[in-house]
Amino acid sequence: MIAIWLERIIWIYTALGVVFTTPFLFKGVQKIDPSAAAGSWGFRLMISPGCVLFWPLLAYRWWRKIPPPIEQNAHRRSF
């Protein structure tokens, strides 16, 4: 019984991810990461499984218009 419900939850989560990914690849990816605006369709095809998996995080960043994080490492701090 638990396995059936777990399977249903996974299917629903994946279906919502697929529904989210379609408009996200056309409009949302360049709003979250401006450097992705020049990405080819091959690039968008490659990131689509990750978009399906991480759709809640990406939807939150797209909705809140959160820019990409600024990289902080020793090389950047030395300047």
SEVEX-110776 format. One record per residue: residue number from 1; residue in three letters; x, y, z of N, C-alpha, C, O, CB in turn. Coordinates in pm, 1 decimal. Glycine has a CB too. Layout:
% residues N
<k=NUM	r=ALA	n_px=X	n_py=Y	n_pz=Z	ca_px=X	ca_py=Y	ca_pz=Z	c_px=X	c_py=Y	c_pz=Z	o_px=X	o_py=Y	o_pz=Z	cb_px=X	cb_py=Y	cb_pz=Z>
...
END
This chain:
% residues 79
<k=1	r=MET	n_px=81.8	n_py=-119.6	n_pz=0.0	ca_px=0.0	ca_py=0.0	ca_pz=0.0	c_px=86.6	c_py=126.6	c_pz=0.0	o_px=59.4	o_py=221.1	o_pz=-74.1	cb_px=-93.3	cb_py=-0.5	cb_pz=120.7>
<k=2	r=ILE	n_px=190.5	n_py=127.5	n_pz=83.4	ca_px=279.1	ca_py=244.0	ca_pz=88.3	c_px=353.1	c_py=260.1	c_pz=-43.7	o_px=373.3	o_py=372.1	o_pz=-90.8	cb_px=379.6	cb_py=231.3	cb_pz=204.5>
<k=3	r=ALA	n_px=393.7	n_py=147.8	n_pz=-103.7	ca_px=465.2	ca_py=153.6	ca_pz=-230.8	c_px=377.6	c_py=213.1	c_pz=-340.7	o_px=426.9	o_py=287.0	o_pz=-426.0	cb_px=512.9	cb_py=14.0	cb_pz=-271.4>
<k=4	r=ILE	n_px=250.7	n_py=182.2	n_pz=-339.6	ca_px=159.0	ca_py=237.0	ca_pz=-440.2	c_px=148.2	c_py=388.2	c_pz=-424.9	o_px=153.8	o_py=461.5	o_pz=-523.7	cb_px=19.2	cb_py=171.9	cb_pz=-428.3>
<k=5	r=TRP	n_px=132.9	n_py=434.4	n_pz=-302.3	ca_px=123.1	ca_py=578.6	ca_pz=-279.9	c_px=253.7	c_py=649.6	c_pz=-311.7	o_px=252.5	o_py=760.3	o_pz=-365.5	cb_px=82.9	cb_py=606.9	cb_pz=-136.1>
<k=6	r=LEU	n_px=365.4	n_py=587.6	n_pz=-279.3	ca_px=495.1	ca_py=646.2	ca_pz=-311.0	c_px=513.5	c_py=657.2	c_pz=-461.9	o_px=564.1	o_py=757.6	o_pz=-511.8	cb_px=608.3	cb_py=562.8	cb_pz=-249.5>
<k=7	r=GLU	n_px=472.3	n_py=553.6	n_pz=-533.7	ca_px=480.9	ca_py=557.5	ca_pz=-679.3	c_px=391.9	c_py=668.1	c_pz=-736.6	o_px=433.0	o_py=738.2	o_pz=-829.0	cb_px=441.5	cb_py=421.5	cb_pz=-738.6>
<k=8	r=ARG	n_px=273.2	n_py=684.0	n_pz=-684.0	ca_px=183.4	ca_py=790.0	ca_pz=-731.5	c_px=243.2	c_py=928.1	c_pz=-706.3	o_px=236.3	o_py=1016.2	o_pz=-792.0	cb_px=46.2	cb_py=779.0	cb_pz=-662.8>
<k=9	r=ILE	n_px=301.2	n_py=945.9	n_pz=-589.9	ca_px=362.5	ca_py=1075.4	ca_pz=-557.3	c_px=477.5	c_py=1105.1	c_pz=-652.6	o_px=492.2	o_py=1218.2	o_pz=-698.9	cb_px=412.7	cb_py=1076.9	cb_pz=-411.1>
<k=10	r=ILE	n_px=559.0	n_py=1004.1	n_pz=-682.0	ca_px=670.8	ca_py=1023.9	ca_pz=-774.9	c_px=619.8	c_py=1057.3	c_pz=-914.4	o_px=675.5	o_py=1144.6	o_pz=-980.9	cb_px=759.9	cb_py=898.5	cb_pz=-779.9>
<k=11	r=TRP	n_px=514.1	n_py=988.9	n_pz=-960.0	ca_px=457.4	ca_py=1018.2	ca_pz=-1092.5	c_px=399.7	c_py=1160.0	c_pz=-1098.0	o_px=417.8	o_py=1230.3	o_pz=-1197.5	cb_px=347.9	cb_py=915.5	cb_pz=-1127.7>
<k=12	r=ILE	n_px=331.8	n_py=1201.3	n_pz=-994.2	ca_px=274.3	ca_py=1336.4	ca_pz=-990.9	c_px=384.9	c_py=1441.2	c_pz=-990.0	o_px=376.9	o_py=1540.5	o_pz=-1062.2	cb_px=183.0	cb_py=1354.2	cb_pz=-867.4>
<k=13	r=TYR	n_px=487.8	n_py=1419.6	n_pz=-908.9	ca_px=601.2	ca_py=1511.8	ca_pz=-901.8	c_px=668.7	c_py=1524.0	c_pz=-1038.8	o_px=701.3	o_py=1634.1	o_pz=-1083.1	cb_px=703.2	cb_py=1464.3	cb_pz=-795.5>
<k=14	r=THR	n_px=689.2	n_py=1410.2	n_pz=-1105.0	ca_px=752.1	ca_py=1411.0	ca_pz=-1237.0	c_px=663.2	c_py=1479.1	c_pz=-1340.3	o_px=712.9	o_py=1554.9	o_pz=-1423.6	cb_px=784.1	cb_py=1268.4	cb_pz=-1281.5>
<k=15	r=ALA	n_px=534.3	n_py=1453.7	n_pz=-1336.6	ca_px=442.1	ca_py=1517.7	ca_pz=-1431.2	c_px=440.9	c_py=1668.8	c_pz=-1412.0	o_px=442.2	o_py=1743.9	o_pz=-1509.6	cb_px=299.9	cb_py=1461.3	cb_pz=-1414.8>
<k=16	r=LEU	n_px=438.5	n_py=1713.5	n_pz=-1287.8	ca_px=445.3	ca_py=1857.6	ca_pz=-1262.5	c_px=577.7	c_py=1915.1	c_pz=-1311.5	o_px=581.7	o_py=2027.1	o_pz=-1362.4	cb_px=427.2	cb_py=1886.8	cb_pz=-1112.9>
<k=17	r=GLY	n_px=685.0	n_py=1839.9	n_pz=-1296.4	ca_px=815.1	ca_py=1884.1	ca_pz=-1345.8	c_px=818.2	c_py=1897.7	c_pz=-1496.6	o_px=876.3	o_py=1992.7	o_pz=-1549.0	cb_px=922.3	cb_py=1788.5	cb_pz=-1301.7>
<k=18	r=VAL	n_px=756.6	n_py=1804.1	n_pz=-1567.1	ca_px=751.6	ca_py=1811.6	ca_pz=-1713.6	c_px=667.6	c_py=1931.0	c_pz=-1757.5	o_px=705.2	o_py=2002.7	o_pz=-1850.2	cb_px=694.2	cb_py=1680.9	cb_pz=-1773.2>
<k=19	r=VAL	n_px=554.7	n_py=1952.4	n_pz=-1691.6	ca_px=468.9	ca_py=2067.2	ca_pz=-1725.0	c_px=543.1	c_py=2198.1	c_pz=-1698.4	o_px=531.2	o_py=2292.3	o_pz=-1776.8	cb_px=336.8	cb_py=2062.7	cb_pz=-1643.2>
<k=20	r=PHE	n_px=618.6	n_py=2205.5	n_pz=-1590.5	ca_px=694.8	ca_py=2325.8	ca_pz=-1559.0	c_px=809.8	c_py=2346.4	c_pz=-1656.7	o_px=836.6	o_py=2459.5	o_pz=-1697.1	cb_px=748.2	cb_py=2318.4	cb_pz=-1416.7>
<k=21	r=THR	n_px=877.8	n_py=2239.5	n_pz=-1695.2	ca_px=998.8	ca_py=2250.1	ca_pz=-1776.0	c_px=971.8	c_py=2307.4	c_pz=-1914.1	o_px=1055.8	o_py=2379.7	o_pz=-1967.7	cb_px=1063.6	cb_py=2115.1	cb_pz=-1789.3>
<k=22	r=THR	n_px=858.6	n_py=2277.4	n_pz=-1972.1	ca_px=830.7	ca_py=2324.1	ca_pz=-2107.8	c_px=834.8	c_py=2476.6	c_pz=-2118.3	o_px=911.1	o_py=2526.9	o_pz=-2200.8	cb_px=694.8	cb_py=2273.3	cb_pz=-2153.3>
<k=23	r=PRO	n_px=758.8	n_py=2553.0	n_pz=-2041.3	ca_px=771.5	ca_py=2698.7	ca_pz=-2053.1	c_px=902.6	c_py=2751.4	c_pz=-1994.1	o_px=952.7	o_py=2855.2	o_pz=-2037.1	cb_px=654.2	cb_py=2766.4	cb_pz=-1984.3>
<k=24	r=PHE	n_px=957.6	n_py=2680.4	n_pz=-1896.6	ca_px=1082.1	ca_py=2726.3	ca_pz=-1835.6	c_px=1196.0	c_py=2726.2	c_pz=-1936.4	o_px=1278.0	o_py=2818.0	o_pz=-1936.0	cb_px=1118.0	cb_py=2638.7	cb_pz=-1715.9>
<k=25	r=LEU	n_px=1203.1	n_py=2625.7	n_pz=-2022.4	ca_px=1311.0	ca_py=2620.6	ca_pz=-2120.4	c_px=1296.5	c_py=2729.2	c_pz=-2226.5	o_px=1396.4	o_py=2771.7	o_pz=-2284.4	cb_px=1314.9	cb_py=2484.0	cb_pz=-2186.5>
<k=26	r=PHE	n_px=1174.6	n_py=2774.6	n_pz=-2252.9	ca_px=1154.7	ca_py=2879.9	ca_pz=-2351.8	c_px=1178.7	c_py=3018.8	c_pz=-2294.5	o_px=1238.8	o_py=3102.6	o_pz=-2361.7	cb_px=1015.2	cb_py=2871.7	cb_pz=-2408.2>
<k=27	r=LYS	n_px=1133.6	n_py=3045.8	n_pz=-2172.5	ca_px=1139.3	ca_py=3181.5	ca_pz=-2117.9	c_px=1214.8	c_py=3193.6	c_pz=-1986.8	o_px=1284.2	o_py=3292.8	o_pz=-1964.7	cb_px=1002.0	cb_py=3232.4	cb_pz=-2098.4>
<k=28	r=GLY	n_px=1202.8	n_py=3095.6	n_pz=-1900.7	ca_px=1252.8	ca_py=3110.9	ca_pz=-1765.0	c_px=1401.7	c_py=3096.2	c_pz=-1747.8	o_px=1460.4	o_py=3159.8	o_pz=-1660.3	cb_px=1187.7	cb_py=3014.8	cb_pz=-1679.8>
<k=29	r=VAL	n_px=1464.0	n_py=3013.8	n_pz=-1829.5	ca_px=1605.5	ca_py=2986.2	ca_pz=-1807.6	c_px=1690.6	c_py=3111.5	c_pz=-1827.0	o_px=1788.5	o_py=3130.6	o_pz=-1754.8	cb_px=1652.8	cb_py=2875.8	cb_pz=-1901.8>
<k=30	r=GLN	n_px=1655.7	n_py=3196.3	n_pz=-1921.7	ca_px=1734.2	ca_py=3318.4	ca_pz=-1941.4	c_px=1703.3	c_py=3424.5	c_pz=-1836.6	o_px=1782.5	o_py=3517.0	o_pz=-1818.4	cb_px=1708.6	cb_py=3374.7	cb_pz=-2079.8>
<k=31	r=LYS	n_px=1591.3	n_py=3413.6	n_pz=-1768.1	ca_px=1561.0	ca_py=3508.4	ca_pz=-1659.9	c_px=1639.5	c_py=3474.3	c_pz=-1534.0	o_px=1678.6	o_py=3563.7	o_pz=-1459.1	cb_px=1410.4	cb_py=3509.0	cb_pz=-1629.3>
<k=32	r=ILE	n_px=1662.5	n_py=3345.7	n_pz=-1510.5	ca_px=1740.0	ca_py=3304.0	ca_pz=-1393.5	c_px=1889.3	c_py=3319.6	c_pz=-1418.9	o_px=1962.9	o_py=3364.5	o_pz=-1331.1	cb_px=1707.8	cb_py=3158.5	cb_pz=-1356.8>
<k=33	r=ASP	n_px=1934.4	n_py=3282.7	n_pz=-1538.6	ca_px=2076.1	ca_py=3290.3	ca_pz=-1572.9	c_px=2090.4	c_py=3359.7	c_pz=-1707.9	o_px=2065.7	o_py=3297.4	o_pz=-1811.2	cb_px=2140.9	cb_py=3148.5	cb_pz=-1576.1>
<k=34	r=PRO	n_px=2129.7	n_py=3487.2	n_pz=-1709.9	ca_px=2139.1	ca_py=3560.5	ca_pz=-1836.8	c_px=2236.1	c_py=3498.0	c_pz=-1936.8	o_px=2216.7	o_py=3512.7	o_pz=-2057.5	cb_px=2181.0	cb_py=3702.2	cb_pz=-1809.9>
<k=35	r=SER	n_px=2338.6	n_py=3429.4	n_pz=-1890.3	ca_px=2432.5	ca_py=3367.0	ca_pz=-1983.5	c_px=2369.6	c_py=3248.0	c_pz=-2056.2	o_px=2421.3	o_py=3204.9	o_pz=-2159.3	cb_px=2558.1	cb_py=3321.9	cb_pz=-1909.2>
<k=36	r=ALA	n_px=2261.1	n_py=3195.3	n_pz=-2005.1	ca_px=2192.6	ca_py=3083.9	ca_pz=-2071.0	c_px=2105.8	c_py=3130.7	c_pz=-2187.0	o_px=2054.5	o_py=3047.9	o_pz=-2262.2	cb_px=2107.4	cb_py=3008.3	cb_pz=-1970.7>
<k=37	r=ALA	n_px=2088.4	n_py=3261.1	n_pz=-2203.0	ca_px=2006.6	ca_py=3312.5	ca_pz=-2313.1	c_px=2067.2	c_py=3276.6	c_pz=-2448.3	o_px=1994.7	o_py=3258.7	o_pz=-2546.1	cb_px=1990.9	cb_py=3464.5	cb_pz=-2301.4>
<k=38	r=ALA	n_px=2199.2	n_py=3266.2	n_pz=-2454.2	ca_px=2265.9	ca_py=3231.6	ca_pz=-2579.2	c_px=2278.6	c_py=3080.8	c_pz=-2597.5	o_px=2340.3	o_py=3035.7	o_pz=-2694.0	cb_px=2403.0	cb_py=3295.7	cb_pz=-2584.1>
<k=39	r=GLY	n_px=2222.1	n_py=3003.4	n_pz=-2507.8	ca_px=2231.8	ca_py=2857.9	ca_pz=-2515.5	c_px=2153.0	c_py=2800.7	c_pz=-2631.9	o_px=2045.2	o_py=2849.5	o_pz=-2665.9	cb_px=2183.7	cb_py=2796.0	cb_pz=-2387.0>
<k=40	r=SER	n_px=2207.8	n_py=2697.4	n_pz=-2692.0	ca_px=2142.2	ca_py=2633.8	ca_pz=-2806.4	c_px=2031.8	c_py=2539.9	c_pz=-2758.3	o_px=2012.6	o_py=2520.0	o_pz=-2638.3	cb_px=2245.1	cb_py=2556.5	cb_pz=-2892.5>
<k=41	r=TRP	n_px=1959.6	n_py=2482.4	n_pz=-2855.1	ca_px=1855.6	ca_py=2386.2	ca_pz=-2819.7	c_px=1916.5	c_py=2259.1	c_pz=-2763.3	o_px=1853.2	o_py=2189.3	o_pz=-2684.1	cb_px=1769.0	cb_py=2353.5	cb_pz=-2941.3>
<k=42	r=GLY	n_px=2039.2	n_py=2228.7	n_pz=-2803.8	ca_px=2107.7	ca_py=2114.2	ca_pz=-2745.3	c_px=2134.5	c_py=2134.8	c_pz=-2597.2	o_px=2118.9	o_py=2043.2	o_pz=-2516.4	cb_px=2238.0	cb_py=2088.0	cb_pz=-2818.2>
<k=43	r=PHE	n_px=2175.2	n_py=2257.0	n_pz=-2562.4	ca_px=2196.4	ca_py=2291.3	ca_pz=-2421.4	c_px=2066.3	c_py=2278.2	c_pz=-2343.9	o_px=2064.2	o_py=2220.9	o_pz=-2235.0	cb_px=2252.6	cb_py=2434.2	cb_pz=-2407.5>
<k=44	r=ARG	n_px=1958.9	n_py=2330.5	n_pz=-2398.7	ca_px=1829.5	ca_py=2324.0	ca_pz=-2330.4	c_px=1781.5	c_py=2179.5	c_pz=-2316.5	o_px=1720.2	o_py=2143.2	o_pz=-2216.1	cb_px=1724.9	cb_py=2407.1	cb_pz=-2406.3>
<k=45	r=LEU	n_px=1809.4	n_py=2098.4	n_pz=-2416.5	ca_px=1773.8	ca_py=1957.1	ca_pz=-2407.6	c_px=1854.9	c_py=1887.1	c_pz=-2298.7	o_px=1803.6	o_py=1799.8	o_pz=-2228.7	cb_px=1795.8	cb_py=1887.8	cb_pz=-2542.7>
<k=46	r=MET	n_px=1981.5	n_py=1925.8	n_pz=-2285.0	ca_px=2066.4	ca_py=1863.7	ca_pz=-2182.9	c_px=2024.4	c_py=1901.5	c_pz=-2041.0	o_px=2037.0	o_py=1819.9	o_pz=-1949.6	cb_px=2211.3	cb_py=1903.3	cb_pz=-2205.1>
<k=47	r=ILE	n_px=1974.7	n_py=2023.3	n_pz=-2021.0	ca_px=1937.1	ca_py=2064.1	ca_pz=-1885.3	c_px=1793.4	c_py=2026.0	c_pz=-1850.0	o_px=1752.6	o_py=2040.7	o_pz=-1734.8	cb_px=1954.9	cb_py=2213.8	cb_pz=-1869.8>
<k=48	r=SER	n_px=1716.9	n_py=1977.8	n_pz=-1946.5	ca_px=1576.1	ca_py=1946.9	ca_pz=-1918.3	c_px=1556.4	c_py=1838.1	c_pz=-1812.0	o_px=1464.4	o_py=1852.7	o_pz=-1731.5	cb_px=1508.0	cb_py=1904.2	cb_pz=-2045.4>
<k=49	r=PRO	n_px=1635.9	n_py=1729.8	n_pz=-1805.4	ca_px=1614.1	ca_py=1634.8	ca_pz=-1695.0	c_px=1637.9	c_py=1697.8	c_pz=-1557.8	o_px=1566.0	o_py=1668.0	o_pz=-1462.4	cb_px=1705.4	cb_py=1514.2	cb_pz=-1711.5>
<k=50	r=GLY	n_px=1737.4	n_py=1783.8	n_pz=-1547.9	ca_px=1760.9	ca_py=1852.9	ca_pz=-1421.3	c_px=1648.6	c_py=1948.6	c_pz=-1386.9	o_px=1614.6	o_py=1966.0	o_pz=-1269.9	cb_px=1891.8	cb_py=1928.1	cb_pz=-1426.4>
<k=51	r=CYS	n_px=1590.8	n_py=2010.8	n_pz=-1488.9	ca_px=1477.1	ca_py=2100.6	ca_pz=-1464.9	c_px=1356.1	c_py=2023.1	c_pz=-1414.6	o_px=1282.4	o_py=2071.1	o_pz=-1328.5	cb_px=1440.8	cb_py=2177.1	cb_pz=-1593.0>
<k=52	r=VAL	n_px=1335.9	n_py=1903.7	n_pz=-1468.3	ca_px=1224.6	ca_py=1820.3	ca_pz=-1421.3	c_px=1248.0	c_py=1779.8	c_pz=-1276.3	o_px=1154.5	o_py=1778.0	o_pz=-1196.2	cb_px=1208.1	cb_py=1694.6	cb_pz=-1510.6>
<k=53	r=LEU	n_px=1371.4	n_py=1747.5	n_pz=-1242.7	ca_px=1402.2	ca_py=1702.6	ca_pz=-1107.0	c_px=1397.1	c_py=1816.5	c_pz=-1005.4	o_px=1341.9	o_py=1800.3	o_pz=-896.6	cb_px=1539.2	cb_py=1637.8	cb_pz=-1103.9>
<k=54	r=PHE	n_px=1454.2	n_py=1930.9	n_pz=-1040.4	ca_px=1464.9	ca_py=2042.7	ca_pz=-946.0	c_px=1362.6	c_py=2152.7	c_pz=-972.7	o_px=1388.6	o_py=2269.4	o_pz=-943.7	cb_px=1604.2	cb_py=2101.3	cb_pz=-951.5>
<k=55	r=TRP	n_px=1246.3	n_py=2116.7	n_pz=-1027.8	ca_px=1149.2	ca_py=2218.9	ca_pz=-1065.8	c_px=1100.8	c_py=2305.1	c_pz=-949.6	o_px=1074.8	o_py=2423.0	o_pz=-973.5	cb_px=1032.0	cb_py=2153.8	cb_pz=-1130.3>
<k=56	r=PRO	n_px=1086.4	n_py=2257.3	n_pz=-826.1	ca_px=1041.4	ca_py=2349.8	ca_pz=-720.4	c_px=1142.6	c_py=2461.7	c_pz=-693.5	o_px=1104.3	o_py=2577.2	o_pz=-674.8	cb_px=1015.7	cb_py=2272.5	cb_pz=-591.2>
<k=57	r=LEU	n_px=1271.7	n_py=2427.0	n_pz=-691.7	ca_px=1375.2	ca_py=2527.7	ca_pz=-670.2	c_px=1379.4	c_py=2627.9	c_pz=-785.3	o_px=1387.7	o_py=2748.5	o_pz=-762.6	cb_px=1511.8	cb_py=2460.9	cb_pz=-653.6>
<k=58	r=LEU	n_px=1373.6	n_py=2578.1	n_pz=-908.3	ca_px=1377.8	ca_py=2666.6	ca_pz=-1024.7	c_px=1252.5	c_py=2753.0	c_pz=-1033.7	o_px=1260.8	o_py=2870.0	o_pz=-1071.3	cb_px=1393.9	cb_py=2584.9	cb_pz=-1152.5>
<k=59	r=ALA	n_px=1138.1	n_py=2697.5	n_pz=-1000.2	ca_px=1014.5	ca_py=2776.7	ca_pz=-1001.4	c_px=1021.8	c_py=2888.1	c_pz=-898.0	o_px=978.4	o_py=3000.3	o_pz=-924.1	cb_px=891.9	cb_py=2686.9	cb_pz=-974.4>
<k=60	r=TYR	n_px=1076.0	n_py=2857.9	n_pz=-781.7	ca_px=1091.2	ca_py=2959.7	ca_pz=-677.3	c_px=1184.4	c_py=3070.9	c_pz=-723.7	o_px=1153.7	o_py=3188.8	o_pz=-705.7	cb_px=1144.7	cb_py=2896.7	cb_pz=-547.4>
<k=61	r=ARG	n_px=1297.6	n_py=3034.8	n_pz=-783.2	ca_px=1392.8	ca_py=3136.6	ca_pz=-830.1	c_px=1335.0	c_py=3217.2	c_pz=-945.8	o_px=1359.8	o_py=3337.4	o_pz=-955.7	cb_px=1524.7	cb_py=3070.7	cb_pz=-873.3>
<k=62	r=TRP	n_px=1258.4	n_py=3152.6	n_pz=-1033.3	ca_px=1197.7	ca_py=3222.4	ca_pz=-1146.6	c_px=1089.1	c_py=3316.8	c_pz=-1097.2	o_px=1080.3	o_py=3430.8	o_pz=-1142.7	cb_px=1139.6	cb_py=3121.8	cb_pz=-1248.4>
<k=63	r=TRP	n_px=1007.7	n_py=3270.6	n_pz=-1005.5	ca_px=897.3	ca_py=3351.9	ca_pz=-954.4	c_px=949.1	c_py=3471.1	c_pz=-874.2	o_px=896.5	o_py=3581.7	o_pz=-886.8	cb_px=804.1	cb_py=3266.7	cb_pz=-867.4>
<k=64	r=ARG	n_px=1050.9	n_py=3449.7	n_pz=-792.5	ca_px=1105.9	ca_py=3556.3	ca_pz=-708.7	c_px=1207.2	c_py=3643.7	c_pz=-782.2	o_px=1253.5	o_py=3744.0	o_pz=-728.0	cb_px=1170.7	cb_py=3496.7	cb_pz=-586.5>
<k=65	r=LYS	n_px=1242.0	n_py=3605.9	n_pz=-905.8	ca_px=1339.5	ca_py=3678.6	ca_pz=-987.2	c_px=1474.7	c_py=3688.8	c_pz=-915.8	o_px=1535.4	o_py=3795.7	o_pz=-909.7	cb_px=1286.7	cb_py=3819.1	cb_pz=-1020.6>
<k=66	r=ILE	n_px=1519.8	n_py=3576.2	n_pz=-862.6	ca_px=1647.0	ca_py=3570.7	ca_pz=-791.0	c_px=1759.3	c_py=3552.6	c_pz=-892.9	o_px=1756.8	o_py=3456.6	o_pz=-970.0	cb_px=1647.7	cb_py=3455.0	cb_pz=-685.3>
<k=67	r=PRO	n_px=1858.7	n_py=3643.5	n_pz=-894.9	ca_px=1969.3	ca_py=3630.7	ca_pz=-990.5	c_px=2062.5	c_py=3516.5	c_pz=-950.6	o_px=2054.6	o_py=3465.3	o_pz=-839.0	cb_px=2048.4	cb_py=3762.7	cb_pz=-999.6>
<k=68	r=PRO	n_px=2150.7	n_py=3476.8	n_pz=-1042.5	ca_px=2244.7	ca_py=3370.6	ca_pz=-1007.3	c_px=2337.6	c_py=3417.0	c_pz=-895.2	o_px=2369.3	o_py=3535.7	o_pz=-886.7	cb_px=2326.7	cb_py=3327.6	cb_pz=-1130.7>
<k=69	r=PRO	n_px=2381.4	n_py=3325.6	n_pz=-809.5	ca_px=2468.9	ca_py=3365.4	ca_pz=-699.4	c_px=2605.0	c_py=3411.0	c_pz=-750.2	o_px=2652.3	o_py=3364.8	o_pz=-854.0	cb_px=2486.1	cb_py=3250.0	cb_pz=-601.0>
<k=70	r=ILE	n_px=2666.9	n_py=3501.6	n_pz=-676.4	ca_px=2800.9	ca_py=3548.8	ca_pz=-710.4	c_px=2901.1	c_py=3448.8	c_pz=-653.7	o_px=2895.8	o_py=3411.5	o_pz=-536.5	cb_px=2826.9	cb_py=3693.9	cb_pz=-654.7>
<k=71	r=GLU	n_px=2991.1	n_py=3407.4	n_pz=-739.5	ca_px=3089.5	ca_py=3308.2	ca_pz=-697.8	c_px=3185.2	c_py=3369.1	c_pz=-596.1	o_px=3237.1	o_py=3478.8	o_pz=-617.2	cb_px=3167.3	cb_py=3253.9	cb_pz=-819.6>
<k=72	r=GLN	n_px=3208.3	n_py=3299.5	n_pz=-487.5	ca_px=3301.2	ca_py=3343.1	ca_pz=-383.7	c_px=3407.4	c_py=3235.3	c_pz=-365.4	o_px=3380.5	o_py=3128.8	o_pz=-309.9	cb_px=3226.6	cb_py=3371.8	cb_pz=-249.1>
<k=73	r=ASN	n_px=3527.4	n_py=3264.0	n_pz=-412.5	ca_px=3637.8	ca_py=3171.5	ca_pz=-389.8	c_px=3766.0	c_py=3252.0	c_pz=-368.8	o_px=3763.7	o_py=3374.8	o_pz=-376.4	cb_px=3653.1	cb_py=3072.1	cb_pz=-509.1>
<k=74	r=ALA	n_px=3875.5	n_py=3185.3	n_pz=-342.9	ca_px=4001.2	ca_py=3253.1	ca_pz=-311.3	c_px=4050.7	c_py=3338.4	c_pz=-427.3	o_px=4110.3	o_py=3443.6	o_pz=-404.4	cb_px=4107.3	cb_py=3151.4	cb_pz=-273.4>
<k=75	r=HIS	n_px=4028.0	n_py=3296.8	n_pz=-548.4	ca_px=4074.3	ca_py=3373.9	ca_pz=-663.5	c_px=3999.3	c_py=3506.4	c_pz=-676.0	o_px=4060.1	o_py=3608.9	o_pz=-706.9	cb_px=4057.9	cb_py=3292.4	cb_pz=-791.5>
<k=76	r=ARG	n_px=3870.3	n_py=3505.4	n_pz=-652.9	ca_px=3792.1	ca_py=3629.5	ca_pz=-660.9	c_px=3821.5	c_py=3721.8	c_pz=-544.0	o_px=3819.4	o_py=3843.8	o_pz=-560.3	cb_px=3642.9	cb_py=3598.1	cb_pz=-665.3>
<k=77	r=ARG	n_px=3849.0	n_py=3666.6	n_pz=-426.3	ca_px=3876.4	ca_py=3749.8	ca_pz=-309.7	c_px=4014.4	c_py=3813.3	c_pz=-315.4	o_px=4039.6	o_py=3908.9	o_pz=-242.1	cb_px=3863.1	cb_py=3668.0	cb_pz=-183.5>
<k=78	r=SER	n_px=4104.7	n_py=3764.1	n_pz=-399.2	ca_px=4240.6	ca_py=3817.4	ca_pz=-403.3	c_px=4248.0	c_py=3951.8	c_pz=-474.0	o_px=4346.8	o_py=4023.6	o_pz=-458.4	cb_px=4332.5	cb_py=3719.2	cb_pz=-471.6>
<k=79	r=PHE	n_px=4147.4	n_py=3987.3	n_pz=-550.5	ca_px=4151.3	ca_py=4115.5	ca_pz=-622.9	c_px=4101.5	c_py=4227.1	c_pz=-539.6	o_px=4098.1	o_py=4341.4	o_pz=-585.2	cb_px=4071.1	cb_py=4108.8	cb_pz=-748.7>
END
